[in-house]
């Protein structure tokens, strides 16, 4: 019967024989990233700005409705509850 780890040992031997590619890939990548415009950042910026404006509007409406005497949050519930005779 063949040793189950024999295949792993064979792969390890082959991996040791291979040489890593030589070159300065990191410098090329950094230079390319510096040259490219931030095309993906613009839609995200617009989305974040619109989301912030929507959240600020919701906050202002909430604060305004809390200070308004006509906006009693439980008023409608108590009116409905008083109509039912349990």
C-alpha angles and dihedrals in degrees: 000000000000118000108253091222093053091088091051091049090051091052091048091052091051092047091054090053094055120091124219116243114262124225143088101270094154093063091051092050093049092049091049092049091051092051097048117088117236096255094156094052095063098065091044091051092051091047093049092048093050091046091051092050091050092049092048091050091050090049092050092049091049093050091046093049092048091055093046114095091211093062101074104164097207098034095096091046093053091048092054092043092052091054094060116077107207 
